[in-house]
Amino acid sequence: MSLASTASAKDQPSMLARLFARQELALLVCLVLVLAFFSATVENFFSVRNMTNVLGQASLALTAGVGCAIVFISGEVDISIGSLLATIALPLIIIMNDTNSLLLGVGGALLFGLIIGVVNGYLVAYAGINSLIVTLGTMFIMRGGVYLYTGQRAIPDAASLDSFIALSDGRLFNIIPYSAVIAIVLLAAFGYMMQHRPFGRQIYAVGGNQEVARLAGYDVRRVKFICFIISALLATVAGIILAARVGSAQHTAGLNFEFQVVAATVLGGVSLAGGIGSLTGMALGVLILQFLSNGLRGLGLPTEWQLVITGMIIIAAVAFDEAKRRRANGG
Amino acid sequence: MSVDFLHPGEDAAIDTIVPALEMRGIGKRFPGVVALDNVDLTLEPGKIHALMGENGAGKSTLIKIMAGVYGKDAGTIRMRGREVDVKSPRDSLKEGIKVVFQEIALISEFTVAENIFLEGYPTGRTGSIDWKKIRADSAALFNRIGFNVDPTARTGSLPVSQQQMVEIARALAHEARVVVMDEPTSSLTPNEVSLLFAVIRRLAALGIAVVYVSHKLDEVFEIADTVTVLRDGRHISTKLIGEHTNDTLIQDMIGRRIDNLFPRQRGAAGSKVALSVEKLSTAKKLIDVSFEARAGEVLGFFGLMGAGRTELAKAIVGYDPITSGTITVDGRRLSPHDTSTGVRLGIGLLTEDRKSEGLMGELPVYQNASLASLGAFARLGFVDKAKEHQAVQDYVDRFRIKTPSLFQQIKNLSGGNQQKVLISRWLMRGLKVIVVDEPTRGIDVGAKSEIFALIDRLAGEGLAVVMMTSEMPELLGLADRIAVMCEGRLTAVMPRNEATQEKILNAAIG
């Protein structure tokens, strides 16, 4: 009896089938369809200007989405990011107004984000409180805090530093918005970490099966703790870009942002159950929703309809995904 | 991680003298139970050592101590003569012990190669994972055990048999000296079993000490060099396989007399058929199971692990889907096949897994008891609390359930009292047939006889009791008739007075 080669080869599906089974490819096809449809129906949709504009708009969700996806993959959720976006504008703008230094302002914002990440991470990983509850709590606390501090008025960016304004309308080679460049660099760096660094694979292992990870000697709590810090820091970066765009700190900034990011992440095939999905998928999810919204606006459809359509797409995508998974696992 | 694991150690000559692993005087107690009492086990390198015993004999506890899942209360463990302290699974692996549990511990979304190096990925100079090396090393490891699995395959897509090979390769990646296989064949086809045996022999040829945990006699006779038998947490015998016959091995495994834990109060069973099951099959396990249970009798189902008892229990109450066959309760067919129909017809399950399928731990005793019969206490759609409490209080008195009050959270009760509340839940509903799955699991020895008395009483009151058990004394002490299962089939049905332990075990082995 030949013991060799009982696995692989013969029961593996063809290369093409395997490629199509990949979430990312299906999403890419969706994105291309969306682009093709609106290019045909909306004037100036498929122009360099519009494409790069949308990319710039997407950069907030792309940046924060990296953190959101990483927390999802570790098997937890973080919905405090929208409030964090609004909150970190306070230290950022106040410090810049006082010191005229972008560096100090950004440093202050990152420090604030780090503290929030530590609080979220500690409460989830070490105190063992459900992450939805913890981040729901910090979401309310931060939003309320911003209201209390600013009242109804915005705190304008009085320093008007060129470098800060460039974050909002500067473009690399006069084509790609800097905000998009930042998002792409972060996406690439963390994407590499998730796939090729031991720590990234530990996150997948912890989300995939916590008990197996523990048996293999992983410090499950530390891994989750760090994921929340990453998420808060990336939301901080998104918050800095947003503050540059609106030129002030205000209490309505980033309202419902967490749900846009969660929607895009889920659409991108990142499972809430943990261990499944990729940053590439998340990024494609963000782009699909962003181009969809842009295209629908080009067709003259009101925002209300965009919300309805986005909601339907998300449910359909996840239902499709679930059906596929059930089939793959043989019922 | 070095590549040296690809070549056997140089000290092989010493290995043949010094045991690979020596456990002396191992003791372990859990609340209310002595799981292991002064157990010895000596493993020689290059030999296959079978560890046998009935369910509850202490096999699992012993290998969990080896794996670092449980700590030991007494005794010493030596690896190649050196005393070691195994406190965690990681320690165990570091000392060269790898336990392949029945529940495979792999990340199903990961590739095979990635799972093999889960404990520590080989990295390049930049600290990034060296995927090429991982794949190449994995392939080399599979080569060494003589069984190829595609290192790039998604682990979850592989059959259990191949996932076992991944675990074995993982053992070699850590230069394991001792590999424990826990009931490895329970979900394998005969063809897969022979492939597995070839790999196990190969491991032995590499100088690894293999522990083969099983209760399947034929397999043990085929593969083992030495057999150690445990019973009730004690070491009974260690012999070369050649010194054993089927009978001596069974004798060692059973060996005890049944004491009088089982005072029988009820009279003889009636002749009325309360439950009739015909040619029942399920997708997962059961094949053509047919039997009848009469009002007033205890029908005991025996089987070894994986025989299909729990599957049968869940199928006949309508919980698990069936592919063919019919179930008739008190003359009425269980159709549609679901639990709400089942309860309406009068069949209910006392689950083996009290914690996750039986109790609502945070809720008070009375709500746990009245769960299935709220309709009976309702007036105009509202539950009449006074009536509900009175009904529950009646059962608390009748069954002498020890609880400070009806409002105590049920999780604070002892296992035996929890079980009595769950039995009340069904009796309140007025059942014709009650299916009890491992009714005394996790219950102190003292409380066991109370549960036995309760089961006796249920049958005495005219219920048909279908009892799934892996405990021989329970079976012989309580049942009027005994049905034996093996790998999803019913292999024997006999009246109690014709049953012997040997006959039952032979039917259970198939």
Interface residues (C-beta under 8 A of the other chain):
Chain A: M1 L3 A4 S5 T6 A7 S8 A9 Q12 Y192 H196 R197 P198 R201 Y204 A205 G208 N209 E211 V212 A213 R214 L215 A216 G217 G275 I276 A328 N329
Chain B: S88 P89 R90 L93 A105 L106 I107 S108 E109 F110 E114 L118 E119 Y121 T123 G127 S128 I129 W131 G146 F147 N148 V149 D150 A153 G156 S157 L158 Q162 S194 L195 A198 V199
